[in-house]
Amino acid sequence: MYDPLSHTFDGFGSMEQKRAGASGLELDSGSVVIAGNWYHNDGIEVFDGKKHFTYIKDVAEGRSRPFIFRTAKDNAIVFSGFNTKGDSLHSSTADRLRGEAVSIPLLETWHPFGCTSHRNAESFIGDESRGVYAYLFPVRDSTSQVAIAKIENGDVSLLPTVCPVPMKTRWGGIEYYSAIIADQAHGRAYLVGVNADAHTRPEKGFRHYVLRIDYAEASEGRSAPLTLYYTDPMHDMPEYTPVLTPEGNLLMAGGLTTAVSNFSPSAHAYVLCISDGTTNLSESNHLW
C-alpha cells in the first residue's frame, strides 16, 4: 500500500482468495469489493479500507476482470463477458454483494466486454448525493455490433444514441477494447478502439479510434450524440483503458510495439487531445 505523501510503502493483510484477473470497486464506506479470478475459483471478498480482507461468498459463476458497479450505498453488482479462463461468457447472471444472484434480461442478447485493465469507478455517471448510482459499459450482440449500456441502481438498459456505434471506416473495421471512461465535468464519455486487423497485420500500424458519447444529452425522448475521432497509424498499441487527464484528454501509456508480443513492450506514451479547444485528432460523424 503506497502513501503518495511520504513516498513510502506499508504491508497489509493478504486476500482470503489467491487471485489474478480480479477487479475492485470502492464503496461509499471506503471498503473495497473484490471479485474475479484467472484459472482458479472465484468469489466475492471485501477489503476494509485499512488492512483486513473478509471473504463474503462464492459466486454463481466464475469470471475474469468483471465489471463491479454500486447499486446502492452499501451494495454492488458483479458481471462479466469472460469466464475465469478468458472464454466468452454469454450469461445474464449477475452476483450481488448483498443478496442473491439475479438475472439481467438485457445481457441475454447484449454481452459485456472490456479491456483486461479497467477501473470500474471511472465509468461512473451518477450522483451519490442523490442516491443515484449509474455507470456506462460497452456491450456487443451476436453480430459483433457494439452498443452502450447503462446501469442505474441495478436497472440495465441500452443508452439511446442518435445512430448505431460505428463499426468500420474507409480503412476497415474497428475493434473496441476499452471500458468506458466518463468525463462527468463535461457530461461525456469515451470508448477506445483500434483497427480490427491490428493483431493480424501489425506492419500496417495501429490506428486508434475514440468514440465520444455525449450521454448527458440523452433524456426522455432524446438520444445521445456520437462523435468518432481517429489517429494516424501509430507504431505502438497502448491497448489498455486510458486515463482521463484534468484537461479532459486521454493519456495512453505502455502496451505493445508492432511485434505484438508480450515480450516487446512499448515505452511510449500518447495524449489524445480531445478536450474542447484542443482537438488535434481528426473528427467525423460520417466515417461509417
PyMOL commands that set and color helices and strands:
alter all, ss='L'
color gray80, all
select helices_A, chain A and resi 105-108+120-123+128-130+202-204+215-217
alter helices_A, ss='H'
color red, helices_A
select strands_A, chain A and resi 2-3+8-9+23-26+32-35+43-47+53-58+67-72+75-79+93-96+102-103+111-112+134-140+146-152+155-158+168-169+172-176+181-183+188-195+208-213+226-230+243-244+250-253+269-272+282-284
alter strands_A, ss='S'
color yellow, strands_A
deselect
rebuild
show_as cartoon
